[in-house]
């Protein structure tokens, strides 16, 4: 399992991404985001056929988070 977390210090927001296999053997990218201290976060799950596709999506996601001012934690 791969886990990455980013925080946006000036806006008190976070974004997490988890890459893991599900029970059927597919790779699933789970994204979780919201405001620190708030119970109203959101999440989404995206299945992939191969690990390479999932890792490429995770790399694109990390690039977008950094471009939007999020810092890895």
MOFENQUI-V59747 format. One line per field, one symbol per residue. psi: psi as a letter, one per 40 degrees, with the letter a starting at -180 (. if undefined). burial: # if it has 16 or more other ideal C-beta (glycine too) atoms within 10 Angstrom, else .. A space follows every 10 residues. Layout:
psi->???
burial->???
This chain:
psi->hhhihiihde efiihihhhi iadeeihhhh hhiahhehef iiiihhiidi dddddddddd dddddddeei hi.
burial->.....###.. ..#######. ......#.## #.#....... .......#.. ...#..##.. ##..#....# ...
